[in-house]
Amino acid sequence: MLCKRTTLHGPTMGTRWSASVDVDASLDLAALRRDLAAAVQQVDEQMSPWKPDSDLMRLNRAPVDAWVELPAEILEVLACALDIHRLSAGAFDPGVGALVDAWGFGAVRDAPDAGAIRAARQIASRPTHECLELDRPAGRARKHAPLQLDLCGIAKGYGVDRMVAVLQQHGVQHALVALDGELRAVGSQGSGAPWAVALEEPEVGRRAVHGVIDLQDLAVATSGDYRRYLQVGDARLAHTMDARRAAPVNNAVASVTVLARTCMHADAWATALLVAGPGEGLGLAQRMGLETLFLLRRPEGLVEMGLGRFGASTVPGGIGDFTE
């Protein structure tokens, strides 16, 4: 069967989604694009901390101990977020919403506020998984303590998975889906070759390729300190929060890339390992059996530290090639 490459795309979540599909001429591309756009729009409407009427914000505003009815999709993401919160000993924490706002990365302010930071630190006295109860069969959740949730470290990955589900419903067998730095491959390319995905060099203000990853029925996500940040005097504050320090992540990790079967898991684990740092993070990745690549900032340049497929690629400051 002759396949033609088509790329569909559109705006969402402050960025853009895209789907490169190898399909025959019989596929209704207009319907496919409509359904893909609807899938990511649903994720945004449910989980955005920037939309006051999102389901996430309804839960954030709800009184302590009040049950809140929620859609199955956000409950699925919350359940995964709490699982990874436990497994990562708090390195991934969906309860960082107040910290995100206080440090100037949310919808409330665009610069750090010392008073808000102090207040957010006082709120974060109990682990998030102890503060939030999910009742998925009944479609509801409730907080047992003041808690402001933020799903930005997992929702985009879930959005990619939702797009993959749409592609499969339309019978697409060869596709590469992307939403910001999160990607997932459906099968191979129409030619049979795996999808080649570029891994960015973690440099501020410059886009360059550090290496290439081959994907086939696999997801990849990268978290780093070089795309979203605030410049405060001489300090550059990364947007990812370390809830255990109640401050932006500040370690030697420039970026972490994780491979997983779902993009939701790849997204959340990349965030967790970025926060955990090179020592704790590598041990955590080993225990969890994750295929991951850390790019570390050292005086001599970038140093690679990898597991699984990336384990043999340890060339300090070099250009890695991670193809199979």
Phi and psi in degrees as a GROMACS rama.xvg file:
@    title "Ramachandran Plot"
@    xaxis  label "Phi"
@    yaxis  label "Psi"
@TYPE xy
-80.4602  125.092  LEU-2
-108.617  143.119  CYS-3
-116.375  135.455  LYS-4
-80.9593  125.103  ARG-5
-131.93  137.656  THR-6
-114.576  122.962  THR-7
-106.961  146.422  LEU-8
-160.386  167.952  HIS-9
-178.202  170.78  GLY-10
-84.1386  149.063  PRO-11
-171.578  149.552  THR-12
51.0729  35.6647  MET-13
75.4265  9.65474  GLY-14
-144.338  -149.286  THR-15
-136.941  147.428  ARG-16
-103.348  155.029  TRP-17
-149.885  153.43  SER-18
-141.849  114.572  ALA-19
-93.4792  119.723  SER-20
-124.569  138.505  VAL-21
-105.686  105.656  ASP-22
-138.702  164.556  VAL-23
-87.3003  171.453  ASP-24
-68.6522  -12.0814  ALA-25
-79.0401  -14.4809  SER-26
-72.4154  137.759  LEU-27
-82.3798  93.9183  ASP-28
-67.9535  -33.4037  LEU-29
-64.4638  -42.4713  ALA-30
-67.058  -39.1362  ALA-31
-62.7266  -46.5013  LEU-32
-61.8936  -41.6852  ARG-33
-60.4321  -44.1117  ARG-34
-71.3209  -36.0107  ASP-35
-64.0969  -45.2383  LEU-36
-62.2664  -39.6816  ALA-37
-65.6226  -35.7176  ALA-38
-65.3029  -46.8758  ALA-39
-73.0004  -30.7936  VAL-40
-64.7722  -38.5661  GLN-41
-63.3377  -42.6487  GLN-42
-61.9204  -44.1846  VAL-43
-62.8838  -44.2283  ASP-44
-67.3962  -29.5784  GLU-45
-84.1292  -36.9434  GLN-46
-119.214  3.79114  MET-47
-75.302  130.069  SER-48
-80.9883  -3.1041  PRO-49
-96.3013  -12.4397  TRP-50
-104.337  112.606  LYS-51
-58.3369  -26.492  PRO-52
-98.6361  11.6129  ASP-53
-68.9093  159.397  SER-54
-62.9107  -36.278  ASP-55
-59.2566  -45.7269  LEU-56
-70.7204  -31.0541  MET-57
-61.1959  -43.1763  ARG-58
-66.0695  -40.9036  LEU-59
-62.1251  -36.89  ASN-60
-80.7665  -15.9822  ARG-61
-65.928  146.907  ALA-62
-64.8622  154.54  PRO-63
-58.8785  137.474  VAL-64
74.4497  4.85657  ASP-65
-92.958  127.684  ALA-66
-70.5081  139.648  TRP-67
-123.657  123.565  VAL-68
-72.2647  133.227  GLU-69
-137.245  151.157  LEU-70
-66.492  156.294  PRO-71
-60.0707  -33.2639  ALA-72
-65.3112  -47.387  GLU-73
-69.9519  -31.5774  ILE-74
-65.2629  -36.4078  LEU-75
-62.831  -43.7982  GLU-76
-68.1832  -42.1081  VAL-77
-61.6242  -40.165  LEU-78
-63.3319  -44.1013  ALA-79
-64.375  -42.152  CYS-80
-61.5312  -42.3854  ALA-81
-68.2425  -37.3835  LEU-82
-60.6529  -48.0844  ASP-83
-71.3902  -30.2719  ILE-84
-57.8888  -46.5366  HIS-85
-66.8349  -49.5809  ARG-86
-63.941  -29.2863  LEU-87
-94.8659  9.03676  SER-88
54.2477  38.7398  ALA-89
88.3527  0.394607  GLY-90
-64.4716  -40.0546  ALA-91
-97.4748  124.603  PHE-92
-140.237  111.062  ASP-93
-74.5928  -3.07942  PRO-94
-94.9492  26.89  GLY-95
-94.8674  11.682  VAL-96
-55.7355  -44.5236  GLY-97
-64.8967  -37.7639  ALA-98
-66.6849  -41.8581  LEU-99
-57.3048  -47.2086  VAL-100
-65.1963  -43.4974  ASP-101
-63.9143  -35.24  ALA-102
-86.4576  -0.0561472  TRP-103
94.9797  15.2956  GLY-104
-105.174  0.753858  PHE-105
-105.686  -159.72  GLY-106
-84.291  -10.7033  ALA-107
-83.3217  -43.4833  VAL-108
-148.93  162.671  ARG-109
-115.53  19.0406  ASP-110
-153.47  154.248  ALA-111
-61.7689  143.887  PRO-112
-125.827  115.683  ASP-113
-60.016  -40.7353  ALA-114
-65.8357  -42.6601  GLY-115
-66.1489  -35.8723  ALA-116
-64.4397  -44.24  ILE-117
-60.9291  -43.4321  ARG-118
-64.2287  -42.2247  ALA-119
-64.4935  -37.2085  ALA-120
-66.1553  -33.8343  ARG-121
-71.1179  -34.2421  GLN-122
-66.5131  -40.5988  ILE-123
-79.0706  69.6689  ALA-124
-104.381  -17.7713  SER-125
-124.563  148.425  ARG-126
-58.3208  144.41  PRO-127
-59.0769  -37.4889  THR-128
-68.0264  -16.8627  HIS-129
-86.3368  -18.1953  GLU-130
-94.3865  -15.1333  CYS-131
-125.205  126.412  LEU-132
-112.44  129.345  GLU-133
-108.568  137.458  LEU-134
-124.052  81.4619  ASP-135
-66.477  -38.8562  ARG-136
-59.1147  -33.9808  PRO-137
-92.0601  -4.48234  ALA-138
67.4226  49.6699  GLY-139
-154.576  165.722  ARG-140
-149.394  157.975  ALA-141
-148.848  152.499  ARG-142
-95.8444  142.544  LYS-143
-105.308  2.23429  HIS-144
-160.04  161.201  ALA-145
-54.517  130.558  PRO-146
-156.787  131.786  LEU-147
-117.829  111.979  GLN-148
-87.8035  149.743  LEU-149
-143.097  122.373  ASP-150
-108.227  19.4192  LEU-151
-64.6833  -20.8187  CYS-152
-85.1843  4.65529  GLY-153
-145.255  -24.0553  ILE-154
-67.792  -36.7894  ALA-155
-66.589  -39.3221  LYS-156
-61.061  -41.939  GLY-157
-64.0432  -37.4057  TYR-158
-59.0777  -38.8233  GLY-159
-62.9459  -44.0572  VAL-160
-62.5315  -36.4394  ASP-161
-65.9796  -38.6406  ARG-162
-65.3898  -38.7818  MET-163
-61.2903  -40.7738  VAL-164
-60.9536  -38.734  ALA-165
-64.5189  -44.8123  VAL-166
-59.0186  -43.2555  LEU-167
-66.1685  -36.317  GLN-168
-63.4873  -31.2454  GLN-169
-87.2041  3.64236  HIS-170
79.6723  14.9534  GLY-171
-75.6884  128.16  VAL-172
-110.599  -9.30655  GLN-173
-136.906  107.689  HIS-174
-160.122  156.438  ALA-175
-129.753  120.26  LEU-176
-108.766  139.482  VAL-177
-139.358  143.56  ALA-178
-143.945  103.921  LEU-179
60.1273  -122.775  ASP-180
-95.1005  12.5958  GLY-181
-109.037  131.021  GLU-182
-138.655  153.988  LEU-183
-148.425  135.824  ARG-184
-98.3277  135.766  ALA-185
-101.963  109.255  VAL-186
61.7529  -151.691  GLY-187
-105.053  -177.28  SER-188
-66.448  163.455  GLN-189
-58.5363  -26.6892  GLY-190
-75.5845  -12.4296  SER-191
100.187  -13.8713  GLY-192
-77.1269  149.644  ALA-193
-67.5296  162.69  PRO-194
-78.5948  130.432  TRP-195
-95.5406  122.807  ALA-196
-118.286  130.295  VAL-197
-81.237  135.456  ALA-198
-97.218  122.766  LEU-199
-72.4442  145.974  GLU-200
-70.6345  129.214  GLU-201
-81.0964  72.1501  PRO-202
-119.822  136.476  GLU-203
-71.7858  129.782  VAL-204
74.7888  9.90354  GLY-205
-144.513  135.663  ARG-206
-109.162  120.44  ARG-207
-146.674  160.089  ALA-208
-94.8528  126.606  VAL-209
-90.1643  -34.1107  HIS-210
-171.387  179.886  GLY-211
-127.558  134.838  VAL-212
-115.742  131.243  ILE-213
-89.9889  128.743  ASP-214
-121.021  138.34  LEU-215
-150.727  115.506  GLN-216
51.2695  48.1791  ASP-217
-152.596  152.511  LEU-218
-113.055  155.411  ALA-219
-140.865  141.563  VAL-220
-140.59  146.373  ALA-221
-128.308  132.346  THR-222
-118.015  140.41  SER-223
-154.984  -179.762  GLY-224
-107.9  12.1574  ASP-225
-114.047  -6.41154  TYR-226
-102.747  -52.2198  ARG-227
-111.327  119.685  ARG-228
-159.756  166.786  TYR-229
-117.765  136.612  LEU-230
-97.5542  114.357  GLN-231
-120.472  99.6454  VAL-232
64.233  -126.829  GLY-233
-87.9525  -4.4991  ASP-234
-95.0068  139.098  ALA-235
-110.038  113.863  ARG-236
-96.7785  119.056  LEU-237
-70.1352  150.004  ALA-238
-77.0751  -18.5778  HIS-239
-77.4265  129.85  THR-240
-91.5788  136.758  MET-241
-99.4139  98.7973  ASP-242
-62.7852  -27.0786  ALA-243
-72.1375  -25.6202  ARG-244
-101.305  -9.16265  ARG-245
56.0065  41.1081  ALA-246
-156.199  164.602  ALA-247
-59.375  148.086  PRO-248
-57.5548  137.489  VAL-249
-146.791  84.429  ASN-250
-144.252  -170.034  ASN-251
-83.3146  2.73649  ALA-252
-84.2838  119.103  VAL-253
-81.8154  -40.1757  ALA-254
-159.986  156.944  SER-255
-131.974  130.294  VAL-256
-115.868  133.526  THR-257
-129.377  137.304  VAL-258
-101.929  139.867  LEU-259
-157.65  167.797  ALA-260
-72.093  -32.8856  ARG-261
-116.663  150.569  THR-262
-75.3236  -27.613  CYS-263
-58.1921  -46.0197  MET-264
-69.7715  -41.3098  HIS-265
-60.8226  -42.8014  ALA-266
-61.7452  -51.7028  ASP-267
-66.1478  -40.275  ALA-268
-70.4841  -33.1533  TRP-269
-62.3051  -41.4402  ALA-270
-64.5461  -45.1678  THR-271
-60.132  -44.0393  ALA-272
-71.7343  -33.5594  LEU-273
-60.3924  -44.5346  LEU-274
-69.043  -41.5642  VAL-275
-63.1491  -32.4737  ALA-276
89.0254  175.206  GLY-277
-65.7967  -38.8319  PRO-278
-76.3453  -63.1691  GLY-279
-61.4468  -38.5382  GLU-280
-65.2322  -41.514  GLY-281
-65.2861  -42.4399  LEU-282
-62.2551  -40.7498  GLY-283
-63.1521  -45.3233  LEU-284
-62.735  -38.1691  ALA-285
-64.0484  -45.2759  GLN-286
-63.5546  -35.229  ARG-287
-87.8804  -4.26678  MET-288
68.2183  34.3301  GLY-289
-87.8597  140.808  LEU-290
-88.0259  115.724  GLU-291
-148.081  152.979  THR-292
-129.037  120.395  LEU-293
-95.4774  134.742  PHE-294
-109.657  115.836  LEU-295
-107.039  140.229  LEU-296
-86.3213  119.978  ARG-297
-127.738  160.201  ARG-298
-54.6568  -32.2737  PRO-299
-84.894  -2.34194  GLU-300
124.107  -165.346  GLY-301
-72.8152  137.783  LEU-302
-121.802  132.489  VAL-303
-93.0409  141.527  GLU-304
-141.395  113.023  MET-305
-134.016  163.018  GLY-306
-132.495  158.363  LEU-307
65.8815  -130.25  GLY-308
-56.7703  -30.5492  ARG-309
-88.1332  -0.272188  PHE-310
-63.631  -30.5567  GLY-311
-86.8537  -5.64277  ALA-312
-100.561  88.7844  SER-313
-132.115  61.3508  THR-314
-104.928  104.694  VAL-315
-56.3159  124.693  PRO-316
68.6173  7.9454  GLY-317
-97.4801  -179.539  GLY-318
-99.0831  113.242  ILE-319
-80.5263  153.648  GLY-320
-127.023  110.503  ASP-321
-108.291  20.934  PHE-322
-71.6948  151.751  THR-323
